[in-house]
Amino acid sequence: MAEAFINRIATAAPPHDVHETFLRFGQLMLGHDPRRLALFNRMAERSGIAHRYSVLEPHPDGAVDTEGFYRRGAFPDTAARMKKFEACAPELAVAAAEKLLAGEDRSRITHIVVTSCTGLSAPGIDLDVIERCGLPTTTERTMVGFMGCYAAINALKLARHIVRSEPKARVLALNLELCTLHLHETDDLEEILSFLLFADGCAAALISADPVGVEIKSFRAALVPDTKELIRWNIRQQGFDMVLSGGVPGAIRKALTNARDDILGGANDIELWAVHPGGRTVLDAVEQAFALPPEALKASRGVLHDYGNMSSGTVMFVLDRIMREASASQNTGKNGCAMSFGPGLVAETMMFRMAA
């Protein structure tokens, strides 16, 4: 049976850094309560995030964006948000795919798998990419929708199944999220704090039987009982309603501590960690659960600092950074563990090995 490899990854983000603009808007939504403002500012300083990118261009004079997509007292409904997704998502997907496919014989692409939980339409991103990137019209398409931040691991799982059953398959996996289209007007502190994290981005990966890049070894899913209320993502009238509880890091730390041996399969030689940076405290929880040295999550903390949380694509940004650093230092043969977290609460994990 053929083994599957992530041959390479390419990433793309919109041009607009909105982090400071969104922070200012969060302060405005909180009003004049000095205690809550102080907590918000303290959490922002400790977030580990310096930049977040959006398809929305920030307004230079203190408003949220130049086109008035977000206006106090007149936030867009779900229809307007989906119309914006339909207009902007294909551009970002094509940008990532074109970077990945530069120099590739595109006629050999056999499958495309797309993950997204921030927008949907049909015909969708899969057909846009096939048409605009010149992929074969026979390309088999699969959409993985609304799984949240761990969807990229599931896309890789699906790609591995395809390659192992069809050794000549070449799978294009795209993880695209426009999280900033779901900002809500609220004075709820926990909800506003969750907006400190999210950003837009897209990752593209090529998975095949060619023994280059990262060998995908195995997968393990860990469902944490009695935690389904901690992360929720529902479609409502005013967009997609995200609930991200402050209890998430503690639940992750406890669950991973209990499931550590099961996830690692007894391996004690894991040198590379591609952990989804759901937030600084989430990374702290993983570090504590696996008793990792501070430098182990350097790539994850770097992506969090540079991009924020882009939902499903974020772990692929981390893995891309690890692959490039490993290639530069010729660290072939090293074993690694990738993991993401999302609604359930579920931890999706993947064991891997650096190939040639």
C-alpha positions in Angstrom: 0.0 0.0 0.0 1.4 3.4 -1.0 2.2 5.9 1.8 1.0 9.5 1.6 3.2 12.6 1.8 2.5 16.3 2.1 4.9 17.3 -0.6 4.6 21.0 0.0 2.4 23.8 1.4 1.8 27.3 0.3 0.0 30.0 2.3 -1.8 33.3 1.5 -3.3 36.1 3.6 -5.2 39.2 2.5 -3.2 42.5 2.4 -5.0 44.3 5.2 -3.6 44.2 8.8 -6.7 44.9 10.9 -5.4 43.9 14.4 -5.1 47.4 15.8 -8.3 48.5 14.2 -10.2 45.6 15.6 -8.8 46.3 19.1 -10.0 49.9 19.0 -13.4 48.8 17.9 -13.5 46.2 20.7 -12.8 49.0 23.2 -15.6 51.1 21.7 -18.1 48.2 22.1 -17.2 47.9 25.8 -18.2 51.5 26.5 -16.8 53.4 29.4 -16.5 50.7 32.1 -12.9 51.1 33.3 -12.8 47.6 34.9 -13.8 45.8 31.7 -11.6 48.0 29.5 -8.6 47.3 31.7 -9.3 43.6 31.5 -9.7 43.8 27.7 -6.5 45.7 27.3 -4.6 43.3 29.5 -5.8 40.3 27.6 -4.9 42.0 24.3 -1.4 42.7 25.5 -1.0 39.1 26.6 -2.6 37.5 23.5 0.7 36.9 21.7 -0.8 38.5 18.5 0.7 41.4 16.7 -0.9 41.1 13.3 -4.2 39.8 11.8 -5.2 40.1 8.2 -8.7 40.6 6.6 -10.3 41.0 3.2 -11.7 44.2 4.8 -9.5 47.3 4.5 -9.3 49.1 7.8 -10.4 52.8 7.9 -7.6 55.2 8.7 -9.8 57.5 10.8 -11.0 55.1 13.5 -14.0 53.4 11.8 -13.8 49.7 11.3 -13.4 49.5 7.5 -13.4 51.8 4.5 -16.5 50.4 2.8 -18.7 50.6 5.9 -19.3 46.8 6.1 -19.2 47.2 9.9 -21.1 50.3 11.1 -22.3 50.8 14.7 -26.0 50.1 14.9 -26.1 48.6 11.3 -24.0 45.5 11.3 -24.5 43.2 8.2 -26.9 40.3 8.2 -26.0 36.8 7.2 -26.9 37.4 3.5 -24.5 40.4 3.3 -21.7 38.4 5.0 -22.1 35.5 2.6 -22.2 37.8 -0.4 -18.8 39.2 0.7 -17.5 35.7 1.2 -18.5 34.7 -2.3 -16.8 37.8 -3.7 -13.5 37.5 -1.7 -13.0 33.8 -0.9 -12.1 32.7 -4.5 -9.4 35.3 -4.8 -7.6 34.1 -1.7 -8.0 30.5 -2.6 -6.6 31.0 -6.1 -3.7 33.0 -4.6 -2.7 30.1 -2.3 -3.3 27.5 -5.0 -1.2 29.4 -7.6 1.7 29.6 -5.2 1.5 25.9 -4.5 1.1 24.8 -8.2 3.9 27.0 -9.7 5.9 24.6 -11.8 3.5 21.7 -11.2 2.0 19.7 -14.0 -1.6 20.6 -13.3 -2.9 17.9 -15.5 -1.8 15.4 -12.9 -4.1 16.9 -10.1 -6.8 14.3 -9.6 -8.6 15.5 -6.4 -9.4 18.7 -4.6 -10.5 18.9 -1.0 -11.7 22.2 0.4 -12.4 23.0 4.1 -14.2 26.1 5.3 -16.5 27.0 8.2 -16.8 30.7 7.5 -18.8 30.7 4.3 -20.5 28.5 1.8 -22.1 28.7 -1.7 -22.6 26.5 -4.7 -21.0 26.4 -7.2 -18.2 27.0 -4.7 -14.5 27.5 -4.2 -13.7 24.1 -5.5 -15.0 24.9 -9.0 -13.6 28.4 -8.9 -10.1 26.9 -8.3 -10.5 24.3 -11.0 -11.5 26.9 -13.6 -9.1 29.7 -12.6 -6.1 27.5 -12.0 -6.5 25.4 -15.1 -7.0 22.1 -13.4 -8.6 19.1 -15.2 -12.4 19.2 -15.4 -12.3 15.5 -14.3 -10.8 16.6 -10.9 -12.8 14.9 -8.1 -14.1 17.4 -5.5 -14.9 17.1 -1.8 -16.1 19.9 0.5 -15.5 19.6 4.2 -17.7 22.1 5.9 -18.3 23.6 9.3 -15.9 21.4 11.2 -14.0 24.5 12.6 -10.3 24.7 13.4 -9.5 21.0 13.2 -10.9 20.6 9.6 -7.4 20.7 8.1 -6.4 17.5 9.9 -9.6 15.9 8.6 -8.7 17.0 5.0 -5.3 15.4 5.4 -6.9 12.3 6.7 -9.2 12.2 3.6 -6.2 12.9 1.3 -4.2 10.1 2.8 -7.1 7.6 2.3 -7.3 8.7 -1.4 -3.6 8.3 -2.0 -3.3 5.0 -0.3 -6.2 3.6 -2.4 -5.1 5.3 -5.6 -1.3 5.6 -5.6 -1.2 7.9 -8.7 -3.5 10.4 -7.1 -2.4 14.0 -6.5 -4.6 15.8 -4.0 -4.9 19.5 -3.7 -6.1 20.4 -0.2 -7.3 24.0 0.5 -8.2 25.4 3.9 -9.8 28.8 3.5 -11.4 30.9 6.2 -12.6 34.5 6.3 -13.2 34.7 10.0 -13.3 38.5 10.1 -16.6 38.5 8.3 -18.3 37.3 11.5 -17.5 40.2 13.9 -20.6 40.9 16.0 -21.7 44.1 17.6 -21.9 43.3 21.3 -20.9 44.4 24.8 -20.4 40.9 26.0 -16.7 40.8 27.2 -16.1 37.1 26.6 -17.5 37.4 23.0 -15.4 40.5 22.3 -12.3 38.8 23.7 -12.8 35.9 21.2 -12.7 38.5 18.4 -9.1 39.3 19.5 -8.0 36.0 18.0 -9.6 35.5 14.5 -8.3 36.5 11.1 -8.5 35.5 7.4 -6.1 33.2 5.6 -5.7 30.2 3.2 -3.4 27.3 3.1 -2.9 25.0 0.1 -1.1 21.6 0.2 -0.2 18.9 -2.3 -0.5 15.4 -1.1 0.7 12.4 -3.1 2.7 9.2 -2.9 5.9 11.0 -3.9 8.3 10.5 -0.9 9.0 14.2 -0.5 8.1 16.5 2.3 6.2 15.1 5.3 5.2 11.5 5.5 1.7 11.2 7.1 2.0 8.3 9.6 -1.3 8.1 11.5 -4.3 10.0 13.0 -6.1 9.9 16.3 -9.2 11.8 17.4 -9.9 12.5 21.0 -13.4 13.6 22.0 -13.6 15.2 25.4 -16.8 14.3 27.2 -19.1 16.9 28.6 -17.4 19.9 26.8 -19.7 20.5 23.8 -20.8 23.8 25.2 -17.2 25.2 25.3 -16.9 25.9 21.6 -20.0 26.5 19.5 -20.4 27.9 16.0 -24.0 28.5 14.8 -25.5 30.3 11.8 -27.8 33.0 13.0 -29.5 36.1 11.5 -26.5 38.4 12.0 -23.9 36.0 10.7 -22.1 33.0 12.3 -22.3 33.1 16.0 -19.1 31.9 17.7 -18.9 31.0 21.4 -15.4 30.3 22.6 -15.4 29.7 26.4 -12.6 30.7 28.7 -12.7 27.1 29.9 -11.3 25.7 26.7 -7.6 25.8 27.6 -8.2 24.0 30.9 -10.3 21.3 29.2 -7.6 20.8 26.6 -4.9 20.5 29.2 -6.8 17.9 31.2 -7.8 15.9 28.1 -4.4 15.9 26.6 -2.7 14.9 29.8 -5.1 11.9 30.1 -4.8 10.9 26.5 -1.1 11.7 26.0 0.1 8.0 25.7 -2.8 7.1 23.4 -2.2 10.1 21.1 1.6 9.5 20.9 1.2 5.7 20.7 4.1 5.3 23.2 6.5 7.4 21.0 9.0 9.3 23.1 11.0 10.7 20.1 8.7 13.5 19.0 10.9 16.5 18.1 8.5 18.6 15.9 5.2 20.0 17.1 2.7 21.6 14.7 0.0 22.7 17.2 -3.0 24.8 16.1 -2.5 28.2 17.9 -6.1 28.6 19.1 -4.7 31.2 21.4 -1.8 31.8 23.7 -3.4 29.9 26.6 -4.3 27.0 24.3 -0.6 26.6 23.4 0.3 27.0 27.1 -2.1 24.1 27.9 -0.5 21.8 25.2 3.0 22.7 26.5 2.0 21.7 30.0 0.1 18.6 29.0 3.1 17.1 27.1 5.7 18.7 29.4 7.3 20.4 26.4 10.3 22.8 26.5 9.4 26.4 25.6 11.1 26.2 22.2 8.9 23.2 21.1 6.0 25.4 20.1 8.1 28.1 18.5 6.5 27.7 15.1 2.9 27.8 16.6 3.6 30.9 18.6 5.2 32.5 15.6 2.2 32.0 13.5 -0.1 33.2 16.2 2.0 36.4 16.5 2.2 37.0 12.8 -1.4 36.0 11.7 -3.7 35.2 14.6 -6.1 32.3 14.5 -7.3 31.6 10.9 -9.4 28.6 12.0 -8.8 25.6 9.8 -5.8 26.9 7.8 -3.7 27.9 10.9 -2.2 24.5 11.6 -1.1 24.3 8.0 0.7 27.6 8.3 2.5 26.1 11.3 3.4 22.9 9.4 4.6 25.0 6.5 6.9 26.9 8.8 8.2 23.6 10.3 8.8 22.1 6.9 10.7 25.1 5.6 12.9 25.2 8.7 13.5 21.5 8.6 14.4 21.7 4.9 16.9 24.5 5.6 18.6 22.5 8.4 18.3 19.2 6.5 16.5 17.6 9.5 15.1 14.6 7.6 13.9 11.6 9.6 12.5 13.6 12.6 9.2 12.6 14.0 6.4 15.1 14.7 2.9 15.5 16.0 0.3 17.9 14.6 -2.9 18.7 16.4 -5.9 21.0 16.2 -8.9 21.6 18.4 -12.5 22.5 17.7 -16.2 22.1 18.5 -17.0 18.9 20.4 -14.6 19.6 22.2 -12.4 17.4 19.9 -8.6 17.2 19.5 -7.6 15.9 16.1 -4.0 14.7 15.9 -1.7 13.5 13.2 1.7 11.8 13.6 4.2 12.6 10.9 7.9 12.1 9.8 10.1 14.5 7.9 11.0 12.8 4.6 13.6 13.9 2.0 
